[in-house]
């Protein structure tokens, strides 16, 4: 924050702040109706998930109709005629991100944000009428009230139990993956040209490009070893070896590092044309081990 305020932050920081600010105001402000109707998948998902007992944003037309102004409603009541609570103020339409009129019933463009509920409750409070003219309800309950019956709410039913089960399974799988995720990784890419080199002492050497990833927030030194071929040794020219001749590659926090590595096998070791080897990176402090598998090629 200090660097941003003193204009010492990288250019990329200011660039992305500008891009995100522009896209946010454009998509959420100027184009919010188009975003909610055409870009957002929620209305389509909602239409597939809902049923007759699902609580959706509902205009309670049993209470709101017929619509008329406050003065007209008072005159109608005095004359013994019906008068609804809706004053036709269009506040519900004005606040709707997609510009629909919830009083026309359930619509695909409704994203169930509830802004029309808040707007209508504010109007009802100002004119001294009960809140909840627009509320989370069902069309079936509106019809029940019109027939003189009590509304019925069924939050626990087969559909909701199935949804809860699916969410629990998916959520549990995500938590398991998060709890058991590796904090490091390694990949190996074998040189293609040449596939192998015979050294002056007769030993065979293969070259690899190793990419080591550190997913923790601190520097981590990794010791490299190789297994799969008897007598094989691994060296990294840019890395300092340990006392047991294992090269150490230090990777910064939340970063990846790419290094060149050479695997050398003595000439007396019997080799096939191609054999699988494992290059192992071990965190020398935390003990975490990751493995990359590739082929060792010989004449």
Residue pairs with C-beta under 8 A, 6 or more apart in sequence:
2 8
3 9
3 13
4 13
4 14
4 17
27 35
28 35
32 97
32 98
33 97
33 98
33 99
36 43
36 97
36 98
36 109
36 111
37 43
37 98
37 109
40 111
42 111
42 112
43 108
43 109
43 110
43 111
44 108
46 111
46 112
47 108
49 159
49 163
50 56
51 159
52 138
52 139
52 140
53 138
53 140
53 152
53 153
53 154
53 157
53 159
54 138
54 159
55 136
55 137
55 138
55 153
55 155
56 106
56 110
56 112
56 136
56 137
56 138
57 102
57 110
57 112
57 113
57 114
57 116
57 117
57 134
57 135
57 136
58 102
58 106
58 134
58 135
58 136
58 137
58 138
58 139
58 142
59 92
59 102
59 103
59 105
59 133
59 134
60 132
60 133
60 134
60 135
60 137
60 142
60 145
61 84
61 103
61 142
62 142
62 143
62 145
62 146
63 84
63 85
63 133
63 145
64 84
64 85
64 86
64 103
64 133
65 84
65 86
66 82
66 83
66 84
67 84
67 86
67 87
67 88
68 76
68 83
68 84
68 87
68 88
69 87
69 88
70 87
70 127
72 83
73 83
73 84
73 87
74 83
76 82
76 83
77 83
85 124
85 129
85 130
85 133
86 103
86 133
87 123
87 127
89 123
90 101
91 116
91 119
91 120
91 122
91 123
92 101
92 102
92 103
92 116
92 119
92 120
92 134
93 99
93 100
93 101
93 102
93 116
94 119
95 115
95 116
95 118
95 119
96 102
96 115
96 116
97 111
97 113
97 115
98 109
98 110
98 111
100 107
100 109
100 110
102 110
102 116
102 134
105 139
106 139
114 136
116 134
117 134
117 135
117 136
120 131
120 133
120 134
121 131
121 132
121 133
121 134
124 130
124 131
124 132
124 133
125 131
137 151
138 151
140 152
141 151
141 152
141 153
144 150
144 151
144 152
145 151
181 215
182 215
182 288
182 290
183 214
183 215
183 216
183 288
184 212
184 213
184 214
184 215
184 216
184 220
184 222
184 251
184 281
184 283
184 288
184 290
185 212
185 213
185 215
185 290
186 210
186 211
186 212
186 213
186 222
186 279
186 281
186 290
186 291
186 292
187 210
187 211
187 292
188 208
188 209
188 210
188 261
188 279
188 292
188 293
188 294
189 208
189 209
189 210
189 211
189 294
190 206
190 207
190 208
190 294
190 295
190 297
191 206
191 207
191 208
191 209
195 206
195 297
196 204
196 205
196 206
196 297
196 298
196 299
197 204
197 205
197 206
197 207
198 204
198 205
198 299
199 205
199 264
201 267
202 266
202 267
203 264
203 265
203 266
203 267
204 264
204 265
204 267
204 271
204 298
204 299
205 262
205 263
205 264
205 265
206 262
206 263
206 296
206 297
207 260
207 261
207 262
208 260
208 261
208 262
208 263
208 279
208 294
209 258
209 259
209 260
209 261
210 224
210 236
210 249
210 258
210 259
210 260
210 261
210 279
210 281
210 292
211 256
211 257
211 258
212 222
212 249
212 251
212 256
212 257
212 258
212 259
212 281
212 290
213 251
213 255
213 256
214 220
214 251
214 252
214 253
214 254
214 255
214 256
214 257
215 254
216 253
216 254
217 253
217 254
218 253
219 250
219 251
219 252
219 253
220 250
220 251
220 283
220 285
220 286
221 248
221 249
221 250
221 283
221 284
221 285
222 248
222 249
222 250
222 251
222 281
222 282
222 283
222 284
223 242
223 246
223 247
223 248
223 281
223 282
223 284
224 234
224 236
224 239
224 246
224 247
224 248
224 249
224 261
224 279
224 280
224 281
225 234
225 246
225 279
225 280
225 282
226 232
226 233
226 234
226 263
226 277
226 278
226 279
226 280
227 277
227 278
227 280
228 275
228 276
228 277
228 278
228 296
229 265
229 269
229 271
229 275
229 277
229 296
230 265
230 269
231 265
231 266
231 268
231 269
232 263
232 264
232 265
232 269
232 277
232 296
233 245
233 263
233 264
233 265
234 247
234 261
234 262
234 263
234 264
234 279
235 241
235 247
235 261
235 262
235 264
236 247
236 249
236 259
236 260
236 261
236 262
237 260
237 262
238 259
238 260
239 247
239 248
239 249
239 259
240 247
240 248
241 247
241 248
242 248
242 284
247 261
248 284
249 257
249 259
249 281
250 257
251 257
261 279
263 277
263 279
263 296
265 271
265 296
265 298
271 296
271 298
271 299
272 298
273 297
273 298
273 299
274 295
274 296
274 297
274 298
275 295
275 296
275 298
276 293
276 294
276 295
276 296
277 293
277 294
277 295
277 296
278 291
278 292
278 293
279 291
279 292
279 293
279 294
280 289
280 290
280 291
281 289
281 290
281 291
281 292
282 288
282 289
283 289
